[in-house]
Each structure stands twice: as C-alpha cells, then as structure tokens.
Amino acid sequence: MPKPKPEIIILHETVLQSYLVDSSTFVLFAALISFGVFLDSSAMQWVGALIGFCTIVGRASRKQRLSFDEARKRIDELEAAA
C-alpha cells in the first residue's frame, strides 16, 4: 500500500510572513536573471527567467487557502482516515 502524501496545513500566517515568502520568490527570480546579466549571457538570462517562472507557477499551484473551519474539518478527516 503506498504511503499517503503528507499535508501541511498552516492555521495562522501573518501578513509579514506572507510578504516574506513572496519577496523571497521575487529575489530568487531577480537573482537568476541578474546572474546572466552579470556574465553577459542572454542564454543564462532566459534560463533564469524560465526557472523563475516555473518556481512562481509551482508555488502558486500549491497554495490552497482554507478558512479555519475548513482546515479543522480537513484535519478531522485526516485523523479519521488514519
């Protein structure tokens, strides 16, 4: 029987924490492209942009926002299944 995929449910996230996560994504994106600019390599700039876009799409698709009640219901479902 395959192992169930672990789930992470964040019940509380401050605005500052949210901004830090978003700013780290932007810094990663800018650093990857800047590295190509620094080395004067358009290919590295494109690769940096591609990796940055993939990162943004990956992070956006993982976020599932639940209200506190929805999160509690999901936790109860996981506990009942275990």
N, C-alpha and C positions, 0 to 999 in steps of 0.2 A: 504494500500500500504506500503510495507516495506521501511524503511529508507535506502537510499543509503550508502554504506560503505565509510567513509571518506578516502581521499587520501592525502598523504603528498608528496609534490614534492620539493626537495631541488635543487635549481638552482645553488648554489655555495657551494663547500666543499673544504677546503684547504687540503693539504697533511697532515698537522699536525692533523687536525680534524679526518681525516680518520685513521691515526695511533693511535689516542687516542681511537677511537671506537674499533679497532682491538685489541689493548693492553688490554682494559677492558675485552674483551671476553676471552683473554688468562689468565688474572689474575683470573677471575671467575672460569675458568676451573682448574687452578692450585690450587686455594684455596679449592675447593670442594674435590679434591683428597688429598691434604695435611691435611685436617681435618681428613680424615680417617687414614692417616699415623700417625698423632699425637695421635689418640686414639687407634692405633694398631688394626684397624678393616678392614679386607680385604673387608667385605661386604660394608662398607661405602665408601671405595675407588672405588669399582665397581659402586655403586650408583652415586658417584660424577662424575665418568667418563661418565656414561650414561646420566646424566643431562647435563654435559658439551657438549657431542656430540649432544644431542637434541638442545641445545642452538645454537651451531655452525650451524647445519642444518637449524634451524629456521631463523637465521639471514641471512644465505646465500640465502635462498629461497625468502626472502622479498625484496632483493635488485634488483631493476630494473633500470639499468643505461640508461638514456636518454641524448641525446645531448640537447643543449639549445633550438634549433629549435623544436625538438621533444617534449620537455617539454612545450614550448609555445603553440604548436598545441594541446597537451593534455589539457592544461588549457582552451584554447578556446572551446574545445569540452565539457568540464565540465560546462563552463559558458553557452553555448548554450542549454545544456540539462536542466539547472536549470530554 
